[in-house]
Amino acid sequence: MDTTREIIPEIKGVVRRRRLLLIITPVFFLLLSFGALEFIEPKYDSTISILIDDDEAISPQLIYDMGNNPAENNQLEAYDNIIYSRSTIEMLIDSLAYEDSILTINSRKQMVADLRKRIDTDLSVNDTYEITFVDRDPVRARNGARVLGNHFINTKIQRQQRKTSETVEFFTTKLNELEAIVDQQREQVLSSTTDRMRELPIDAGVMQSRLRDIDSQIDELDWRIDQEENRITMLNNFLEQSSEDFNVQSLYRLPMEEIPYGGELSGLLTEYEDLNQQFTESYPRLRTLRSQITEVARRIPATMESNIADRRRQLNDLRTQRDTVIENMEQSFVATQRTNSRQSNIEVYQELYNDMKLKLEQARMEQDISDQAASMLMVIDEPLVAEEPSSPNSTLILGSGLILGIIIGGFFMGIAEALDSTIRSEEDLQFNKPIIAYLSDEKL
């Protein structure tokens, strides 16, 4: 607390002694600021505000399902690409008659770069796009903002119309391609079905029934051939026996009604059995019957072998037919699978066709909307002729000069105080000498 009481009087004394520096320096910088304001050429700005109502339009990006709505920064960048493009700046130069001051190509390039710096844009959260143009002439600043705003609106409309036209053209082309593919697939299916019906007029169900009938006939023929071969074996065994062991009992196992000469053999066997019960083996008629039975039994195998050969030929024919039916069934199955695959492809392409047709209708709807795109770009604030210049900011410059003067004045005051060698108190003495007298502060 004591230190503070000692410092404050010292500071007051310094300020009182150096008050001229603290006054002259700010005044000097303030005068410099006034002079700068006189030499700086004033600039005026004008702003046009455009409401961009894109939400009501159908975006081609949504039609393609390729992404969500772009972010605000991307929108601003896309809009700025229109405003800051070289063609837009050159159009602005021609519209505002800047070409009168252009002498060379280099100066035109320099003017393009200079005008870009004098344009400022901003996109607010409510989709209001603001374009600000700065110029030394307030009327030309207003005209420049208006030219940029109208050019932006016209360019957006042209781009939207071109985009929708290209989208409609793209979907129309793709729709025609898909339609051609669907028609081609249908023709292939129809041709494949016709060829299959021409080559295989019987359907799969009939062929399966035919295959079962053939298998049944083959089984029956196999059984009959086995029976015939067994009967031949029995007859051969009978014929191989000796005259002393003559026995007709094995012949009774033969179905007389089914074998050749069965009726004749059955009659001989009946007569033989009847006589055999009445007479002995030496009876002449019995010996004759034995010879007749043997002769008839010898003729039967040859006939049966001929029948077996006929049945084997029938069996081979049936097996050939069976192979043909199986081959036809395989061909029918392959053709059916191919037809089903093509039919599935038709369904896929048909679904794509329907989806593309829907998107084409959406694109045409967007095209109709884009023809009225001017209603989606509305100027809500027309540019005005500025009454006061936007730069230089006199309050900022004067305030900055005053503050800078005070700071520099304080700096000079500190330097002057530091370089001052005047002795004003006992603390300023560099030697330990006795003090003779004091002078009052008013004499300092």
Helices and strands as residue ranges (DSSP letters): H 2-17, H 19-39, E 44-52, G 54-56, H 60-64, H 72-83, H 86-95, G 98-101, H 105-117, E 119-123, E 128-135, H 138-199, H 204-240, G 249-253, H 262-278, H 284-370, G 373-376, E 377-381, H 394-419, G 426-428, G 441-443
